[in-house]
Amino acid sequence: MKPKYQKELTPKELAALPDEAIDTSDIPELGAAFWENARVVMPEERGKTQITAKFDADMVTWFKRQGRGYQGRMNAVLRSFYESQRDFER
């Protein structure tokens, strides 16, 4: 298989590409089994800032059903997304 890119792209170069130009053919699809086994990994304690935020009611209900610490789990999910995206901002 011929490589689509002549050189490895930097995160900034990759972020600048339109979605349809990115070769994702070597990335397997995430099926239901992935999400069945996925677990939230809580980050180390950091300084917190209290805010007022609005979330969809079903999302809050879902996190609350998992027990105490639901706000921390919501934060962990947001942090995971943030960390996956911040490399593309450089």
SERO-4910 file (N, C-alpha, C, O; in steps of 0.05 Angstrom, whole numbers):
BEGIN
 pado doro    nc1    nc2    nc3   cac1   cac2   cac3    cc1    cc2    cc3    oc1    oc2    oc3
  Met    A     17    -24      0      0      0      0     18     25      0     36     27     16
  Lys    A     12     43    -18     28     68    -20     20     87      2     -4     92      6
  Pro    A     39     99     17     32    118     38     19    142     25     27    152      4
  Lys    A     -2    152     39    -17    175     29     -1    201     32     -4    220     16
  Tyr    A     15    203     52     31    227     58     60    222     53     70    200     58
  Gln    A     74    242     43    102    240     37    119    239     62    140    226     63
  Lys    A    110    253     83    124    254    109    103    253    131     79    258    126
  Glu    A    112    247    155     94    247    178     85    276    184    102    294    184
  Leu    A     60    280    188     49    306    192     52    314    222     49    298    240
  Thr    A     57    340    226     57    350    253     28    353    262     10    354    245
  Pro    A     22    355    288     -5    359    297    -18    385    284    -41    385    277
  Lys    A     -2    406    281    -12    430    269    -19    426    240    -40    435    231
  Glu    A     -2    412    225     -8    406    197    -33    388    194    -50    392    176
  Leu    A    -35    368    212    -58    351    211    -84    366    217   -104    362    204
  Ala    A    -83    384    237   -106    399    245   -115    418    222   -139    424    220
  Ala    A    -97    426    205   -103    444    183   -116    430    159   -129    443    142
  Leu    A   -114    403    158   -126    388    136   -156    386    139   -166    384    162
  Pro    A   -171    388    118   -200    383    120   -204    353    126   -188    336    119
  Asp    A   -226    347    140   -230    319    149   -229    299    127   -217    277    131
  Glu    A   -240    306    104   -240    286     81   -212    281     70   -209    262     55
  Ala    A   -192    297     77   -165    293     66   -148    276     85   -126    269     78
  Ile    A   -159    269    108   -143    253    127   -148    224    123   -171    214    122
  Asp    A   -126    209    119   -128    180    114   -132    166    141   -114    165    157
  Thr    A   -155    155    145   -161    140    170   -165    110    164   -176     96    181
  Ser    A   -155    101    141   -160     73    133   -147     53    152   -156     30    152
  Asp    A   -127     61    167   -114     42    185   -125     43    213   -114     29    231
  Ile    A   -146     58    218   -158     60    245   -182     42    246   -201     46    230
  Pro    A   -183     22    264   -206      5    265   -230     20    277   -227     39    292
  Glu    A   -254     12    268   -278     24    279   -282     16    309   -274     -6    316
  Leu    A   -293     34    325   -299     27    353   -327     16    354   -346     31    349
  Gly    A   -329     -9    360   -355    -22    361   -367    -20    389   -355     -8    407
  Ala    A   -390    -33    393   -404    -32    418   -386    -44    440   -388    -36    463
  Ala    A   -370    -65    434   -353    -78    454   -334    -58    467   -328    -60    490
  Phe    A   -324    -39    451   -305    -19    462   -319     -3    484   -308      0    506
  Trp    A   -344      7    478   -358     23    498   -368      7    521   -371     18    543
  Glu    A   -373    -19    517   -382    -36    540   -359    -39    560   -365    -42    584
  Asn    A   -334    -38    551   -312    -42    569   -298    -16    576   -279    -16    592
  Ala    A   -306      7    565   -294     33    571   -299     41    600   -321     37    610
  Arg    A   -279     53    612   -281     62    640   -270     90    642   -250     97    627
  Val    A   -281    106    659   -271    133    664   -246    131    681   -247    118    702
  Val    A   -224    144    673   -200    144    689   -199    172    702   -196    192    688
  Met    A   -201    173    728   -201    198    742   -173    210    742   -154    197    749
  Pro    A   -171    236    735   -145    249    735   -136    255    764   -152    254    783
  Glu    A   -111    261    767   -101    269    794   -115    295    802   -124    310    786
  Glu    A   -117    299    829   -131    322    839   -116    348    830    -92    349    830
  Arg    A   -132    367    822   -122    393    814   -139    414    827   -160    408    839
  Gly    A   -130    439    826   -146    461    836   -172    462    819   -171    461    795
  Lys    A   -194    466    833   -220    467    819   -230    495    819   -225    511    838
  Thr    A   -246    502    799   -260    528    797   -289    522    796   -299    506    779
  Gln    A   -305    534    814   -333    529    814   -346    547    794   -341    571    792
  Ile    A   -364    535    777   -379    550    757   -408    541    757   -415    522    771
  Thr    A   -424    555    743   -451    547    738   -452    539    709   -446    555    691
  Ala    A   -461    514    704   -463    504    676   -489    490    672   -501    480    691
  Lys    A   -498    489    648   -522    475    641   -515    451    624   -500    454    604
  Phe    A   -526    428    631   -521    403    616   -548    391    609   -568    397    623
  Asp    A   -549    375    589   -574    361    583   -582    344    607   -566    330    619
  Ala    A   -608    344    613   -618    330    636   -612    300    636   -605    288    656
  Asp    A   -614    288    612   -609    259    610   -579    253    616   -573    232    627
  Met    A   -561    271    609   -533    267    615   -528    268    645   -514    251    656
  Val    A   -539    288    658   -535    290    687   -547    266    701   -535    255    719
  Thr    A   -571    258    693   -584    234    705   -567    210    702   -564    194    721
  Trp    A   -556    206    678   -539    183    673   -514    183    691   -507    162    703
  Phe    A   -500    205    693   -477    207    711   -485    203    740   -471    189    755
  Lys    A   -507    215    749   -516    212    777   -522    183    783   -517    174    806
  Arg    A   -533    168    764   -540    140    769   -516    123    776   -518    102    788
  Gln    A   -492    133    769   -468    118    775   -458    123    803   -438    110    812
  Gly    A   -471    140    818   -464    144    846   -449    169    852   -446    187    835
  Arg    A   -441    171    877   -426    194    886   -402    200    868   -390    182    857
  Gly    A   -395    226    866   -373    234    850   -379    239    821   -362    240    804
  Tyr    A   -405    242    815   -413    244    786   -401    269    774   -394    269    750
  Gln    A   -398    291    789   -386    315    777   -357    311    771   -347    321    750
  Gly    A   -343    296    787   -315    289    781   -312    272    757   -294    275    741
  Arg    A   -331    253    753   -331    236    729   -337    253    704   -324    249    683
  Met    A   -356    272    707   -361    290    684   -336    306    677   -329    309    654
  Asn    A   -322    315    697   -297    330    693   -276    312    680   -261    321    662
  Ala    A   -274    287    688   -255    268    676   -260    264    647   -241    262    631
  Val    A   -286    262    639   -292    258    611   -285    283    595   -273    281    574
  Leu    A   -291    307    606   -283    332    593   -253    334    590   -243    343    570
  Arg    A   -239    327    612   -209    329    611   -198    310    590   -179    317    576
  Ser    A   -209    286    588   -200    267    568   -203    279    540   -184    277    523
  Phe    A   -225    291    534   -230    304    508   -210    327    504   -198    330    483
  Tyr    A   -207    344    525   -189    366    523   -161    357    517   -148    368    499
  Glu    A   -151    337    531   -124    327    527   -120    315    499    -99    317    488
  Ser    A   -141    303    488   -139    291    461   -139    313    440   -128    309    418
  Gln    A   -150    336    446   -152    357    426   -130    379    428   -123    391    408
  Arg    A   -119    383    452   -100    405    455    -75    402    439    -63    422    432
  Asp    A    -67    378    432    -43    374    416    -47    385    388    -27    392    374
  Phe    A    -72    386    379    -77    396    352    -77    427    351    -78    438    329
  Glu    A    -77    440    374    -78    469    375    -50    481    372    -47    505    367
  Arg    A    -29    465    375     -2    475    375      7    481    347     30    490    344
***
